[in-house]
């Protein structure tokens, strides 16, 4: 029997445990730092209580959704169109996705006041505290993600090797296909949890932010994070539930899905010489990335008089250092024969594409460069011109990242050998590996991303606590750096999502092959007709089906052909990926596929509209409440009255819970309904349409929102009239428009693209078996 878990595989669980231990170390070190004066502690406690109250309510809501979806999966398992382990894997993925978000937010809410207190001493102290707080999130996500993948991989191998529950599989290749298929369902659980976290958290944070800005800054003319603003605590809570807990769940999902999709493609190429480790190779690369991410985290520091570019350079030293060390280690794997040198080229491609997308994102969103500065300049002319220029910058920023992704896909495919004869599957495996390479150093890139909301909260704490202006200046520098790192991290995540979605599209075809064989095996004759071709579970059943047709020959290769070479039947496990494309007529001339493409594109825009609309509705309630408090609570403006912070927190919480359900469930059920009504071609079209539309739109939303935000901060530094000027008011309006773009709809699209793909994969058995009933209506 071929060993599915060679000795080197044990690096995977070992690295994940090291990541979790390092997260514990960073958290313990963080908690030893002083939290500041009594006022700073009080404000931090308000934020912690609000954040935990929100998560508690969100997890109750999401739990009900998970119960319903789990029961659906159990029913499908009983009907024979789902593996019995799938419901458990689904719950497991959702639990750990939410748990990572919870732990990351717990660390972030502890880090904010400590960062503000560190900024009293020095800029470097503030940077180190915020970054180590973010590092807890980074290490927790990669640690639990890889540990859960390793645990499922070991457990399923044990079950199938030892015939536990009568589920033994003798054929190694069939067993590995089955294992990777089950593990992809774990990814669906993570994706569903991530989408709810991103949408709900995004609605919460931006409802509070918009309410605080419109009434506080524009109408009352008070500074950001002023304690007189009733929405300021809700705003700071929102940074944690949206930008930390939501982001943690989101990137946990991205990390796991990229590894699982590549492993699923690896199962299809195991028989290719040199690809014996194709399933465990992405896990090994992720394990190596954890170790060098940890090394990069330890070297991040800056000088006291650092400016924005110096701070960026400090973080870049850590992230680039981790990437270079990871590449060297992966080259060693290639030299050992664990991966091919072609796959190494795909990994390099993924890393380079990720870095380039990050740099382009920085260029378009940092106030150190012309695009953002020009938005600030246009704000002098009024609110409309600031918005017009921001939209223009966002649209222009789509160009280079999309071209980079296209070049990355082609190069990753080519390096792996995709353009050689019979190399299609290996090329697709290379694309999947490029996404793994891009996310291999997620431990440190996520630390830089989580750094942003921690720095933002630290600035809020400093303002509300009345700390000296020098401290606020330092926290503002960290906050602006955080805006850029957050935008860069989102760009990175969007690029990896595009590559992962491409790999998932290929995995969907592979899963179709698996289920055609299973469904054929469930029939009395051992055959199943899909599209124009008969699929059988073995050569004997295929030959028996065509026994009375003298014009059709059944070859030993498992193919039934006519005298002129027309393909009529296949043994499912022996078919090529191109055979399925022929069977289902997966061409642009197929109206089912074309219809699916339009539905996929439509879903992206409708989903974005619903999330932006949700922010507007929730923000409207917040604006009315803040105005009411300014009007009815005497003494707020002169400091003798105390705002009702808890009421604003409650409004954001209720608004987010109410508004997140419909768009999130739409993402789950649209792929299922499309499959049942339009069949496999419709689903493939849906995946393609959502991918080619989602990538540019997510990039636009992410970058335009980030640019508006930093244009406002550029003016607040004293440019174009500074705070309180007409240019500043126009920039605040632009920032307000950009808030749901960059923190709700944009990040959610990243998760949506992958969730659509994973849901399609999980329900492919249902679609294959029952879509013929609906498709018959069109014949």
DRENTINU-25224 format. One record per residue (C-alpha): residue number from 1; x, y, z. Coordinates in steps of 0.1 Angstrom, whole numbers, plus 5000, padded with zeros to 4 digits. Each point is the difference from the previous one (the first is absolute). Layout:
BEGIN
NUM;X;Y;Z
...
# end
This chain:
BEGIN
1;5000;5000;5000
2;5013;5035;4992
3;5007;5021;5031
4;4977;5030;5000
5;5018;5016;5030
6;5038;4997;4995
7;5022;5012;5029
8;5005;5035;4985
9;4962;5006;5003
10;5003;5003;5038
11;5016;5034;4995
12;4964;5011;4993
13;4984;4994;5034
14;5033;5010;5017
15;5001;5034;4983
16;4964;5006;5008
17;5006;4993;5037
18;5030;5023;4999
19;4978;5027;4986
20;4974;4996;5027
21;5027;5000;5028
22;5015;5032;4985
23;4965;5016;4999
24;4997;4991;5037
25;5035;5015;5007
26;4991;5032;4981
27;4967;5003;5019
28;5017;4995;5034
29;5027;5025;4991
30;4973;5025;4990
31;4980;4996;5032
32;5032;5008;5020
33;5001;5035;4985
34;4984;5028;5020
35;4965;5010;4988
36;5004;5037;5009
37;4981;5023;5023
38;4965;4993;5015
39;4982;5019;4972
40;5019;4979;4973
41;4990;4968;5018
42;4964;5011;5002
43;4997;5008;4963
44;5017;4967;4990
45;4975;4981;5023
46;4971;5017;4982
47;5013;4988;4967
48;5007;4965;5012
49;4965;4996;5015
50;4984;5013;4968
51;5020;4978;4978
52;4994;4968;5020
53;4962;5008;5002
54;4999;5003;4962
55;5019;4968;4994
56;4978;4981;5024
57;4969;5011;4982
58;5015;4993;4966
59;5011;4965;5009
60;4964;4993;5012
61;4986;5010;4966
62;5027;4982;4980
63;4995;4968;5021
64;4964;4998;4989
65;5011;5002;4963
66;5026;4973;5006
67;4974;4977;5016
68;4978;5004;4969
69;5028;4994;4975
70;5014;4971;5020
71;4965;4983;5000
72;4999;5006;4962
73;5034;4982;4997
74;4988;4971;5022
75;4970;4996;4977
76;5022;5000;4969
77;5022;4974;5016
78;4970;4978;5006
79;4989;5005;4964
80;5035;4988;4989
81;5012;5033;4985
82;5023;5009;5028
83;5028;4984;5021
84;4988;4993;5036
85;5030;5019;5014
86;4991;5032;4982
87;4975;5014;5026
88;5027;4996;5027
89;5027;5016;4978
90;4977;5029;4992
91;4994;5007;5037
92;5037;4997;5008
93;5010;5026;4974
94;4974;5024;5012
95;5009;4997;5036
96;5037;5006;4995
97;4994;5029;4976
98;4979;5017;5026
99;5023;4990;5029
100;5030;5016;4982
101;4981;5032;4996
102;4990;5000;5036
103;5036;4994;5013
104;5014;5027;4976
105;4974;5025;5012
106;5007;4992;5037
107;5037;5008;4994
108;4992;5031;4980
109;4977;5015;5027
110;5028;4994;5025
111;5026;5015;4978
112;4984;5034;4992
113;5004;5018;5033
114;5035;4984;5004
115;5010;5014;4966
116;4988;5035;5010
117;5020;4996;5032
118;5030;4988;4981
119;4998;5031;4977
120;5004;5021;5031
121;5035;4986;5003
122;5010;4999;4963
123;4987;4993;4965
124;5020;4967;4999
125;4983;4988;5032
126;4966;5007;4986
127;5009;4983;4967
128;5013;4969;5018
129;4970;4997;5023
130;4974;5003;4972
131;5020;4977;4977
132;5004;4973;5026
133;4963;5003;5007
134;4993;4994;4963
135;5025;4971;5001
136;4977;4981;5024
137;4974;5001;4973
138;5024;4989;4973
139;5014;4970;5019
140;4966;4989;5013
141;4985;4999;4965
142;5029;4981;4983
143;5004;4978;5031
144;4964;4988;5003
145;4995;5000;4962
146;5029;4976;4994
147;4994;4979;5031
148;4964;4994;4990
149;5010;4990;4965
150;5027;4977;5013
151;4976;4984;5025
152;4973;4993;4974
153;5027;4987;4976
154;5013;4975;5026
155;4966;4990;5012
156;4985;4992;4966
157;5031;4981;4990
158;4997;4980;5032
159;4963;4993;4993
160;5004;4989;4964
161;5032;4980;5006
162;4985;4980;5029
163;4965;4996;4986
164;4984;5018;5029
165;4962;5002;4997
166;5004;4976;4970
167;5014;5029;4980
168;5033;4985;4989
169;5013;5009;4965
170;5027;4977;4985
171;5010;5022;4971
172;5025;5027;5012
173;4991;5025;4973
174;4962;4996;5005
175;5005;5003;5038
176;5019;5033;4997
177;4974;5014;4976
178;4973;4992;5026
179;5021;5015;5029
180;5006;5033;4982
181;4964;5002;4990
182;4988;4997;5036
183;5026;5025;5012
184;4987;5026;4975
185;4967;5000;5019
186;5020;5011;5030
187;5008;5030;4978
188;4963;5007;4995
189;4994;5002;5037
190;5029;5025;5003
191;4986;5020;4970
192;4965;5003;5014
193;5012;5011;5034
194;5024;5025;4983
195;4973;5015;4978
196;4977;5006;5030
197;5029;5015;5020
198;5011;5023;4971
199;4965;5011;4991
200;4987;5004;5036
201;5032;5015;5013
202;5003;5023;4970
203;4964;5013;5004
204;5006;5006;5037
205;5033;5019;4997
206;4989;5022;4971
207;4966;5008;5014
208;5018;5013;5031
209;5027;5017;4980
210;4977;5018;4977
211;4978;5011;5028
212;5029;5013;5020
213;5015;5019;4971
214;4969;5016;4985
215;4986;5013;5032
216;5032;5004;5021
217;5025;5014;4975
218;4978;5017;4974
219;4970;5012;5020
220;5015;5005;5035
221;5035;5008;4988
222;5017;4980;5026
223;5031;4978;4995
224;5001;4963;4991
225;4996;4978;5031
226;4990;5030;5022
227;4984;4985;5032
228;4970;5024;4995
229;4990;4981;4969
230;4974;4973;5011
231;5010;4977;4971
232;5038;5000;5007
233;5000;4969;5022
234;4978;4981;4975
235;5025;5012;4973
236;5029;4985;5019
237;4981;4968;5007
238;4993;4998;4963
239;5037;5001;4992
240;5004;4968;5020
241;4969;4980;4989
242;5004;5010;4963
243;5037;5005;4993
244;5013;4974;5026
245;4974;4973;5007
246;4986;5002;4965
247;5035;5001;4984
248;5012;4971;5021
249;4972;4977;4990
250;5003;5012;4963
251;5038;4993;4997
252;4997;4967;5019
253;4976;4990;4973
254;5023;5013;4972
255;5030;4982;5015
256;4982;4966;5004
257;4981;5001;4967
258;5032;5007;4980
259;5017;4970;5016
260;4970;4978;4997
261;4993;5009;4963
262;5036;4993;4991
263;5000;4967;5019
264;4968;4990;4981
265;5017;5007;4967
266;5030;4981;5013
267;4979;4969;5003
268;4994;5002;4963
269;5037;5000;4991
270;5013;4975;5025
271;5008;4975;4972
272;5022;5025;4981
273;5037;4993;5005
274;5015;5024;5026
275;4966;5008;5015
276;4999;4974;5027
277;4998;5027;5027
278;4975;5021;4981
279;4974;4999;5028
280;5022;5007;5030
281;5023;5025;4982
282;4977;5030;5005
283;4998;4992;5037
284;5038;4998;5002
285;5004;5034;4983
286;4975;5015;5024
287;5019;4985;5030
288;5032;5015;4988
289;4983;5033;4995
290;4989;5000;5037
291;5036;4996;5013
292;5014;5028;4979
293;4970;5023;5006
294;5009;4996;5037
295;5036;5011;4992
296;4987;5030;4981
297;4978;5011;5028
298;5029;5001;5024
299;5021;5025;4980
300;4973;5027;4995
301;5010;5033;5017
302;5006;5037;4990
303;5018;5032;5010
304;4984;5027;5021
305;4999;5027;4973
306;4985;4977;4974
307;4976;5013;4974
308;4974;4981;4980
309;5025;4985;4976
310;5023;4990;5028
311;4972;4982;5018
312;4990;4982;4968
313;5036;4990;4994
314;5002;4985;5035
315;4970;4977;4993
316;5013;4993;4965
317;5033;4988;5015
318;4981;4973;5020
319;4976;4990;4972
320;5027;4998;4972
321;5025;4983;5023
322;4974;4973;5008
323;4992;4996;4963
324;5037;4996;4989
325;5007;4975;5028
326;4969;4980;4991
327;5011;4999;4963
328;5034;4987;5010
329;4984;4972;5021
330;4976;4991;4972
331;5030;4998;4976
332;5014;4974;5024
333;4967;4980;4997
334;5004;5001;4962
335;5035;4988;5002
336;4988;4971;5022
337;4974;4991;4975
338;4970;5008;5022
339;4988;5024;4973
340;5012;5006;4965
341;5021;5030;4990
342;4970;5010;4978
343;4978;5001;5031
344;5027;5021;5017
345;4997;5024;4971
346;4962;5002;5006
347;5007;5007;5037
348;5024;5028;4991
349;4974;5014;4976
350;4973;5001;5028
351;5023;5018;5024
352;5012;5025;4975
353;4964;5007;4988
354;4989;5005;5036
355;5029;5024;5007
356;4993;5020;4968
357;4963;5003;5007
358;5008;5012;5035
359;5024;5026;4987
360;4975;5013;4974
361;4973;5001;5027
362;5024;5020;5022
363;5006;5024;4971
364;4963;5007;4994
365;4990;5002;5037
366;5030;5016;5019
367;5001;5038;5004
368;5037;4998;4991
369;4991;4997;4964
370;4982;5021;4974
371;4966;4982;4996
372;4990;5006;5036
373;5015;5034;5001
374;4980;5010;4969
375;4968;4989;5017
376;5009;5023;5029
377;5007;5028;4975
378;4967;4995;4983
379;4982;5002;5033
380;5009;5038;5000
381;4974;5003;4972
382;4972;4983;5019
383;4984;4967;5010
384;4990;4989;4965
385;5035;5004;4985
386;5015;4981;5030
387;4976;4971;4993
388;5006;5001;4962
389;5037;4999;5004
390;4998;4971;5025
391;4979;4979;4977
392;5025;5008;4972
393;5030;4989;5021
394;4981;4968;5010
395;4992;4991;4965
396;5035;5008;4987
397;5015;4979;5028
398;4983;4968;4987
399;5023;4999;4969
400;5033;4989;5012
401;4988;4975;5027
402;4977;4982;4975
403;5028;4999;4974
404;5023;4986;5027
405;4975;4973;5008
406;4997;4991;4963
407;5037;4998;4996
408;5003;4980;5032
409;4974;4975;4989
410;5018;4995;4966
411;5035;4997;5015
412;4989;4977;5028
413;4982;4978;4975
414;5031;5000;4977
415;5026;4994;5027
416;4981;4970;5012
417;5000;4985;4965
418;4964;5008;4990
419;5008;5008;4964
420;5017;4966;4994
421;4980;4971;4985
422;4976;4986;5026
423;5011;5026;5025
424;4967;5018;5006
425;4994;4987;5035
426;5036;5006;5011
427;4998;5035;4987
428;4968;5006;5020
429;5017;4985;5031
430;5028;5026;4994
431;4974;5028;5001
432;4987;4986;5033
433;5035;4999;5013
434;5005;5036;4990
435;4972;5010;5024
436;5016;4978;5028
437;5033;5018;4993
438;4983;5034;5002
439;4985;4991;5034
440;5030;4980;5013
441;5011;5029;5022
442;4965;5009;5011
443;5012;4999;5036
444;5019;5033;4996
445;4978;5016;4973
446;4970;4995;5022
447;5019;5016;5029
448;5006;5031;4979
449;4963;5000;4990
450;4987;4996;5036
451;5025;5028;5010
452;4977;5025;4983
453;4969;4998;5022
454;5021;4997;5032
455;5018;5033;4991
456;4967;5016;4991
457;4986;4990;5034
458;5032;5013;5017
459;4995;5034;4984
460;4964;5000;5012
461;5010;4991;5035
462;5027;5028;5000
463;4974;5026;4988
464;4973;4990;5025
465;5025;4998;5029
466;5013;5035;4992
467;5037;4989;4996
468;5025;5026;4988
469;5000;5010;4963
470;5034;4984;4995
471;4985;4966;5009
472;4971;5006;4977
473;5024;5009;4972
474;5018;4967;5005
475;4967;4980;5000
476;4989;5019;4969
477;5032;4989;4982
478;4993;4964;5011
479;4963;5003;4990
480;5009;5013;4965
481;5025;4972;4996
482;4972;4976;5011
483;4977;5013;4973
484;5026;4993;4974
485;5009;4966;5013
486;4963;4991;5002
487;4995;5010;4964
488;5031;4981;4990
489;4989;4970;5019
490;4966;5001;4983
491;5016;5003;4966
492;5022;4970;5009
493;4969;4980;5011
494;4980;5009;4969
495;5029;4989;4977
496;5003;4967;5019
497;4962;4995;4999
498;5001;5003;4962
499;5027;4973;4997
500;4983;4978;5025
501;4966;5004;4982
502;5017;4990;4968
503;5014;4969;5018
504;4965;4993;5014
505;4985;5002;4966
506;5023;4972;4989
507;4993;4981;5032
508;4963;5002;4992
509;5006;4981;4967
510;5020;4974;5020
511;4972;4996;5025
512;4976;4995;4971
513;5021;4971;4990
514;4998;4985;5035
515;4962;5003;5003
516;4993;4987;4965
517;5018;4968;5010
518;4981;4998;5033
519;4966;5006;4985
520;5006;4975;4973
521;5010;4975;5027
522;4967;5006;5018
523;4979;4990;4969
524;4991;4964;4993
525;5017;5000;4966
526;5031;5019;5013
527;4995;5028;4975
528;4988;5037;5000
529;4994;5022;4971
530;5014;5035;5003
531;4995;5024;4971
532;5007;4981;4968
533;5022;4973;5015
534;4994;4968;5020
535;5022;4997;5031
536;5006;4966;5016
537;5018;4989;5032
538;5021;4973;4982
539;5008;4986;4965
540;4977;4970;5004
541;4969;5021;5006
542;5009;5024;4971
543;5005;4970;4976
544;4967;4984;5012
545;4981;5033;4993
546;5013;5002;4964
547;4999;4962;4994
548;4971;5002;4975
549;5015;5029;4980
550;5025;4985;4975
551;5011;5035;4989
552;5015;5008;5034
553;5032;4985;5014
554;5010;5001;5037
555;5038;5004;5003
556;5022;4987;5029
557;5006;5037;5009
558;4963;5003;5011
559;4988;5019;4969
560;4970;4990;4978
561;5004;5014;4965
562;4983;4997;4966
563;5018;4990;4968
564;5007;5037;4992
565;5015;5006;5035
566;4970;5018;5016
567;5000;4995;5038
568;4968;4984;5013
569;5010;4987;5034
570;5026;5001;5027
571;5011;4983;5032
572;4998;5030;5024
573;5033;4993;5018
574;5019;4997;4967
575;4987;5031;4984
576;5020;5031;4992
577;4989;5035;5010
578;4994;5008;4963
579;4976;4971;4999
580;4977;5016;5025
581;5002;5033;4982
582;4989;4981;4968
583;4972;4981;5019
584;4985;5031;5014
585;5007;5022;4970
586;5020;5025;5021
587;5003;5026;4972
588;4989;5036;4997
589;4975;4989;4974
590;4981;4981;5027
591;4971;5023;5012
592;5000;4983;5034
593;5037;5009;5006
594;4995;5035;4986
595;4969;5005;5022
596;5021;4989;5030
597;5026;5026;4992
598;4975;5028;5000
599;4985;4987;5033
600;5035;4999;5015
601;5007;5036;4989
602;4966;5011;5012
603;5005;4983;5034
604;5032;5020;5006
605;4983;5034;4994
606;4967;4992;5018
607;5020;4987;5030
608;5021;5032;5001
609;4969;5021;4997
610;4983;4982;5029
611;5030;5004;5023
612;5005;5037;4991
613;4962;5005;5004
614;5002;4983;5034
615;5027;5023;5012
616;4979;5030;4989
617;4969;4988;5018
618;5019;4992;5032
619;5019;5033;4998
620;4968;5019;4996
621;4988;4987;5033
622;5033;5009;5016
623;5000;5035;4986
624;4965;5006;5014
625;5011;4987;5034
626;5031;5021;5002
627;4980;5031;4990
628;4973;4991;5027
629;5027;4998;5027
630;5016;5033;4990
631;4965;5015;5001
632;4986;4985;5032
633;5029;4992;5023
634;5010;5033;5015
635;5037;5009;5004
636;5015;4975;4975
637;5019;5028;4981
638;5014;5017;5030
639;5010;4967;5017
640;4976;5002;5029
641;4976;4974;4986
642;5009;4964;4990
643;4989;4984;4967
644;4981;4967;5000
645;5027;4979;4984
646;4982;4967;5006
647;4970;5010;4980
648;5021;5007;4969
649;5018;4966;5005
650;4966;4983;5002
651;4987;5017;4968
652;5031;4989;4980
653;4996;4965;5014
654;4964;4996;4991
655;5004;5016;4966
656;5029;4977;4991
657;4981;4968;5011
658;4969;5009;4981
659;5017;5010;4968
660;5026;4973;4996
661;4977;4970;4996
662;4986;5005;4965
663;5032;5007;4981
664;5019;4973;5018
665;4973;4973;4993
666;4997;5011;4964
667;5037;4991;4995
668;4992;4964;5012
669;4968;4993;4982
670;5005;5017;4966
671;5027;4974;4989
672;4977;4971;5011
673;4970;5014;4981
674;5021;5008;4970
675;5013;4965;4999
676;4965;4984;5003
677;4985;5022;4973
678;5030;5003;4976
679;5020;4970;5008
680;5038;4997;5002
681;5005;5024;4970
682;4980;5027;5019
683;5021;4995;5031
684;5033;5003;4980
685;4986;5032;4984
686;4991;5013;5035
687;5035;4994;5013
688;5016;5017;4970
689;4977;5030;5000
690;5004;5006;5038
691;5038;4997;4997
692;5006;5024;4970
693;4975;5025;5015
694;5009;4996;5037
695;5038;5006;4996
696;4998;5035;4983
697;4970;5012;5021
698;5016;4989;5033
699;5033;5017;4990
700;4981;5032;4991
701;4980;5001;5033
702;5031;4992;5021
703;5023;5026;4984
704;4975;5029;4996
705;4989;4997;5036
706;5036;4999;5013
707;5010;5030;4978
708;4971;5021;5013
709;5009;4991;5036
710;5036;5010;4996
711;4992;5032;4980
712;4980;5011;5030
713;5029;4993;5023
714;5024;5018;4976
715;4979;5031;5005
716;4999;4995;5037
717;5038;5002;5001
718;4996;5037;4991
719;4998;4999;4962
720;4974;5020;4980
721;4987;5017;5031
722;5002;4972;5025
723;4973;4988;5024
724;4967;5019;4999
725;5007;5015;4966
726;4975;4997;4971
727;5025;4976;4983
728;5000;4979;5032
729;4962;4998;5000
730;4999;4989;4964
731;5027;4974;5008
732;4979;4987;5029
733;4971;4995;4976
734;5022;4981;4976
735;5013;4979;5029
736;4964;4993;5011
737;4991;4988;4965
738;5031;4978;5000
739;4993;4984;5034
740;4976;4973;4988
741;5021;4996;4968
742;5032;4990;5018
743;4988;4985;5032
744;4967;4982;4991
745;4994;4992;4963
746;5036;4998;4987
747;5013;4976;5026
748;4968;4979;4999
749;5004;4995;4963
750;5033;4983;5007
751;4982;4974;5021
752;4969;4999;4977
753;5021;4989;4970
754;5014;4970;5019
755;4968;4991;5018
756;4981;4997;4966
757;5026;4976;4988
758;5002;4979;5032
759;4962;4998;5002
760;4999;4989;4964
761;5025;4972;5007
762;4983;4988;5031
763;4966;4997;4983
764;5012;4987;4967
765;4986;4965;5007
766;4965;5015;5005
767;5003;5020;4968
768;5012;4971;4979
769;4973;4976;5013
770;4970;5023;4999
771;5007;5027;4975
772;4991;4976;4972
773;4964;5002;5012
774;4999;5038;4996
775;5021;5000;4969
776;4975;4977;4984
777;4975;5029;4999
778;5023;5017;4974
779;5002;4970;4977
# end
